[in-house]
Amino acid sequence: MNEKLPIRKIIHVDMDAFYASVEQMDNPELKGKPVAVGGGEKRGVVSAASYEARKFGVRSAMSGFLAKRNCPDLIFVRPRFERYGEISKQIRKIFYDYTDLVEPLSLDEAYLDVTHNKKGNPSATLIAKEIRQRILDEVGLTASAGISINKFIAKIASDYNKPNGQKTVNPEEVEEFLENLEIRKFYGVGKVTTEKMYQLGIFTGKDLKKKSIEFLENEFGKSGKFYYHVVRGIHESAVKPHRIPKSVGAERTFNENLSSEIFMLEKLQNIATELERRLQKNKIAGKTITLKIKYSDFTLQTRSKTLHYFISDKSLILENAKELLYQERLQNSVRLLGISLSNLNTETGKQKNISPQVVSVQLKFDF
């Protein structure tokens, strides 16, 4: 029997320039000024940028040197992750007043399923507005939100009226919204995929919708099936209250480029120690270890190996990381090293392959 899926009411809440906004809130002297949270202009990388800095093209993951060149008045602030975590808990506490179905994606964003909520409010739009107002009143920060029938559309919608805004895509609006959406704005379509889409004549959701599932799978592999369904408003992923991480890692950017493996051993030991702390804190172990190497020219290389057993001890992590380091010669001097573990003991098996069903978008009710 082919039953229609129930239409859910999903909110994606995304804090506005979270790290930078916390710094501006805690230090009034920074308000209204271009702020970058990160390691500084000499060797650091921008973790977050205030909206004043973004006007100059400063973005997360940008080198501090380039950020300063784009914005000479940029103020660098060292990250305070304990403080961000403290604020994040306050915000999450507000979420739980409305629903227990909260799936945090990071410290500054989360999905909420409010189809059946604690307030008995049939309007997800009004709930999102109330949550955003409470975050402002009780925490002192602004948030944006996207509201729709599934996580995919809600995530895209939350970016529409940033900062301090929200957008609702009602069930009857889904088809038109996705058809008119620029392909680069589809969540999960990165720069490389966007360029490939352009080469295939796919510029909007409408263009994507014209392609068969066979064509998309041939061009994009498993992702092709995902693109085929989401452009039709089909995304079955439920809000998962206990989101299980797929990998745990730690990395370090160095003050000076390292040119020899010998100089990297002490750095790897420190990284392995930090990774062990994170793993043991969360009672996690993994089988696949990956060494991340970022060279002085910013090219990135990863080297991985999978063991027959789970590890979380720093000595075993370090032993395998060393083996990966010496696996082949370095291409250049190194500015960053990282170690991560995946294939974790938290993975309990693959989900059943359920055939997606078309969501009816003709229903009209409080959303």
N, C-alpha and C positions, 0 to 999 in steps of 0.2 A: 504494500500500500504506500503510495507516494504522497506523504503529508507535507504541507507547507510548513516551513520553519516559522516559529513565532517571531514577531518583530521585537527586538530588544531596544532598550533605551540606554545608550552608552554615552558617557561624558569622558572626554580626554582633557584633563587640567594640566596646563603647562605654565610654570612660573616664568615671569618676564625677567630675562637676564639675571637669573637667580643669584649666582655667586657675587656678581658685581653689585646687584641691588642690595644684598645683605651688607656688603662693605659700605655702600653709600648710606644705608640706614644706620649702621653702627657708628659711622664717622660723618657727621653732618658737613664737614669741610669738603667731602668728596661729592656732595650732591650737585647735580647739574654739570659735572666735569667728566671728561673722557677717562674712564677707568678700565684697566685690564688686569684681571686676576691671573697671575702666572709668575714665572721665574725671573722676569726682568728682561731688559733689551739685549744683554750681551749674549746669553746662551739659552735663555728660557723660551718657553712656548706658551702662548695665550690659552688659558683654560676657559675663560669667559670674558666678554666685553660688554660694557654698559652701552645703552642706546646712543649716548653722546659719542662714544668711540666708534660705534658701527657706522655712523654717518661718514666716517673717513675710510671705511672699508676694512676696519679691524674686525677680525673674526676668530673664533676658537680654532685651535690647531695651527694658527699662523705663528711664525717665528717672531720672537720679541723684537728682533732687529727690523724686520719688515713692518711690524706694527708701528714701531716708533718712527720709521721713515714716512709711513702714511699719515701719522698723527703726531707731530713733534711735541704737542702738549700732553701726550698720553701719560697717565699716572699708573705705575705698576704697583700692585698690592699682592703680597704673598698670600696664597690660599690658606684658609682656616677650615679644614674639613670637619673638625669636631663641631664648630659653630654652625656650619651648613647642615650637619646631621641633626643638631638640636632644633633648628628652625624647621627642618623637614618633618620631624616628629610632631611638632605643633600643628603643622598643616595637615598631616595624615590623621591626626586626632579629629580634626574637623570633618574629614571625609567619612570617618566611621560613625559620625552622628547621623549619616544619611543611609549608609549601606555597609554591609560587611564584605561585599564583593568589590574589593579594592586591589588593583594590581599595579604596584609601583614599578616604573620603568627605570627610575633613577631617583636621586634626591629631590629633583625638581619637577617630575611629571608622573602622572598616574592615570590609569583607566578606572572608571567607576561604572558599574552596572546598576542603574537606578530604576529598572523596569518595575521591581517591587521594592520600594524603599521604606525606610523607617518613619518617614514623615507622612506617608500616605498621599504624597503629592503626585498627581498624574502627569505633571509637566516637567520633563527633564530640563527644558530651557529655563524655567523658573528656579529649579534646584541649582543649576549651574550658576545662575546670577546670584543666588543667595550664598552659595559657597564662596564665590569670588569676593563678595562684599564682606563676609566673615573673615576671610584671609586678610583683607585690607584692614578691617577694624581691630582684629585680635592679634595679628602678627605685624602688620605695617607694610606689607608688600602687595604688589599687584600681580594678578594671574590672568591668563587667557584660557578660553575653553572652546572645545568643539563638541557638538552634540549631534548624534545621528543613530542609525540602526545597527552599526557595527563599529569595531575598533578602527578598521582601516579608514573609513570616511571621517570618523570623529577626530582621528589624528591629523588628517589633512585640514579639516575645518578649523582646528584650534590655532592654526597659523595665519588664518585669513585676516583677522582684525586685531593682530598684535600691534602694540602692547595694550594690556588692560581692556580687552574686548572679547566677544564671543560670537560664534556663528552656529546656527542650527541648520542642518540639512534634513528636512522632513522626509518621511517615507515617499511621498508622491513627487519629491524633488530630486531624488537620488539619481535617476536615469539621466536627466538633463544636466545635473551637476557634474557627473562623471564624464559625460560626452564632451562637455565644454572645457574640461580641465586640461591644462597644458601637461604634456607627458612628463616634463621635468618636475612637476609638483606631485606626481604619484609617489606615495610613501613606499620606499623600497626600490625606487629607480634612481640609481646614482648617476654620476657624470658620465662614466664609461658607457653604461646602458643607454643613457639619454642620447649620446652621440650615435650609437648603433641604431636606436629607434629612428632618429632623424634620417639616417642613411637608408632606412627601409620605408621612408615616407610616412612615419608615424609621428605626428606632432601633437595630437590631442587624443583624448579618450575616444572620441568618435572614430578617429583613424585606427586606433587599437582594436576597437570593437569589430571592425570589418575583417580583421585577420582571423583565420581559422585556428583552432586549438593545435592542429597538426603543424601549421606554419610556425606558430609561436614556440612550440616545443622543439621544433627543428632548429630554430634560431637561438633560443634562450635556455634550452634544456628543461630541467624541472621548474624553473622560474616561469617558463612559458605558460604552464597550466595556471599558475597563480595569477599572472596578468590577465589571462582569458576570463577568469572568474571574477576578480575584483572590479574590473571595468563594467561588469554586469550587476554590481552591488552584492556579490556573493563573497562573504568572508565569515566563516563559521567559528573562528577562534573565540572561545568564551573568555571573559575576564577571569583570570586565575589569581585568587587571593594570595596563594603562596607560590610566587614565581620562582622557579628553580633555575639558578645560574647555569649556563652551559660551559663556562670556563672561569677560572680565577687566576689573576696574574699580578705582577708587580714589575715596575720598570724605573729606570733612572736616566736622566739627561745629565751629561758631564760638563763641568766648567771648561775643560779643555778636551779636544779630540784625542782619542786613544789610538795609537798606531800599531800596537803589538798585543797579541793575545795574553802575554805575560802580565801586562798592565791591567788587563780586564778581569783577572781571576779574583782579586780582592773585591771588585765591584760586583761580580756575580755572586760572591759569598754573601754580601750584604743584601742583594736582591732575593737570594734564596731564603735568607733568614726572615725577611719581611713576608715573603710568600708563605712560608711555613706558619707564621703567626696568623695570617688571614685564613689559611686552610683549617688550622686547628681551632680557631675561634668559631668557625662555622661547621666544624666536624665534617670536613670534606676531604676527599682524596681523589686522585685522578690517574689515568693510565697513559694519556698522551701528553708529552711535554713538548713545548714549543719555545725555541729561542728566537727572540726578535732583535734584529740588528738594524739600526738606522745609521747610515753613513753620513759623512760630512757634507756630501752633495744632496742630502735628504732622500736618497733612494732607500727603499726599505726591503729587507730580506728576512724571510722566516725559514727556520730549519726545525723539523719535527721528527719525533720517533714515538712509537706506541709500545708500551711494555705489556707483559703478560699479567701484571699485578698492579694494584693501586699503590700510590706513594703519596706521602704528605710530609715526610721527614726532610729537613733541609740538606742533610748529608747526601741522601739519594737524589734529591733535586739537583744539587750542585754537581754531583758525579755525572749525571746525564746531561746537564747543561754544558759542562766542560767538553764532553764527547761531541756534542753538537757544534760547539765553538771551533773545535779542531777538525771538524768534518771536511772543511775545505778552506782554502785561503781566503783571507779578507779581501774585498774588492777595493777598499779605501780606508781612510781613518774613520773611526767610529765616534758618534756623538751621543748615541743612546743604546742601551741594552735592556731587554725585558725577558722575563720568563713567565710562562703561563702553563697551567694544567687544564686539560679538557678531558672528554670521555670520563666524566665524573661518576662517583658512586651514588650520586643523587638521581641519576637517570634510571627510571624504572621500566623502560621499554617504550617502544614506538606506539603512537596512537593508531587506532584502527583506521584503515583507509575508507572513509565514508564518502560516498559520492555527494557533491554539493547539490543542493536543490535551489531552484530559483526563488528568490524572495519576492513576494507580492508587494508592489510599491503603490498600489491603488488605494490602500486603506487610509482613512483620515481620522485622526483622533488626537487628543492632547499630546504634544510632543515637546 
